[in-house]
Amino acid sequence: MARSTLVGRANHLVMLEEVVTRAIDFQAPQLVTVVGNQGTGKTRLINELITKISASKETKCRVFHGAAEREAIAQQ
């Protein structure tokens, strides 16, 4: 599947890479929360980071990610 280039998120991607580097260098887990409106590219940003980490021969780490779901409101 061909993907377009990630646009306008270079600074965010660098910041996330620095968090991963810090986690590896200090052998300490790091937590990152990515928040934003629907459709703003949060998932794409994280997927780019994971792809970059996976392609690196030097970076060996586990990545856990999850998503919050809105609680269903019970109808009365």
matplotlib code that plots the C-alpha trace (Angstrom):
import matplotlib.pyplot as plt

x = [0.0, 1.5, 1.4, 1.8, 4.6, 3.8, 3.4, 3.5, 4.4, 8.2, 8.6, 6.2, 7.9, 11.3, 9.9, 8.5, 11.8, 13.6, 11.2, 12.1, 15.8, 15.5, 13.7, 16.5, 19.4, 18.1, 16.4, 13.2, 9.7, 8.2, 4.6, 3.3, -0.3, -1.3, -4.5, -6.3, -9.5, -10.8, -9.0, -5.9, -3.4, -2.7, -2.7, -0.7, 1.9, 2.3, 2.4, 5.2, 7.1, 6.6, 7.7, 10.8, 11.7, 11.1, 13.3, 16.2, 18.9, 20.0, 16.7, 15.3, 12.2, 8.6, 5.8, 2.5, -0.4, -4.0, -7.1, -9.8, -13.4, -16.2, -18.4, -21.9, -24.6, -27.4, -30.8, -33.6]
y = [0.0, 3.3, 6.0, 9.7, 11.6, 12.8, 16.5, 19.2, 16.8, 16.7, 18.5, 16.1, 13.1, 14.3, 14.9, 11.4, 10.0, 11.9, 10.3, 6.8, 7.7, 8.9, 5.7, 3.6, 5.7, 5.8, 2.4, 4.0, 3.7, 6.8, 7.7, 9.8, 10.9, 12.1, 14.1, 16.0, 16.2, 13.4, 13.2, 15.3, 12.5, 11.1, 7.5, 8.3, 10.1, 7.1, 4.7, 6.7, 6.6, 2.8, 2.3, 4.3, 2.5, -0.9, 0.0, 1.0, -1.6, 0.3, 0.9, -2.2, -1.6, -2.6, -0.2, -0.5, 1.7, 1.9, 4.0, 5.3, 4.7, 7.0, 5.4, 4.6, 6.6, 4.3, 5.3, 5.6]
z = [0.0, -1.1, 1.6, 1.1, 2.9, 6.4, 6.1, 8.9, 11.7, 11.5, 14.9, 16.6, 15.1, 16.3, 19.8, 20.0, 18.7, 21.5, 24.1, 22.7, 22.8, 26.4, 27.4, 25.9, 27.2, 30.8, 30.7, 32.0, 30.6, 29.1, 28.7, 25.8, 25.4, 22.0, 22.0, 19.3, 17.3, 15.2, 11.8, 12.8, 12.2, 15.7, 14.5, 11.4, 13.6, 15.9, 13.0, 11.4, 14.7, 15.0, 11.4, 11.9, 15.1, 13.6, 10.6, 12.9, 13.5, 16.6, 18.3, 20.0, 22.1, 22.6, 21.8, 23.5, 22.3, 23.0, 22.4, 24.6, 23.7, 24.7, 27.3, 26.0, 27.7, 28.9, 27.6, 30.1]

ax = plt.figure().add_subplot(projection="3d")
ax.plot(x, y, z, "-o")
ax.set_aspect("equal")
plt.show()
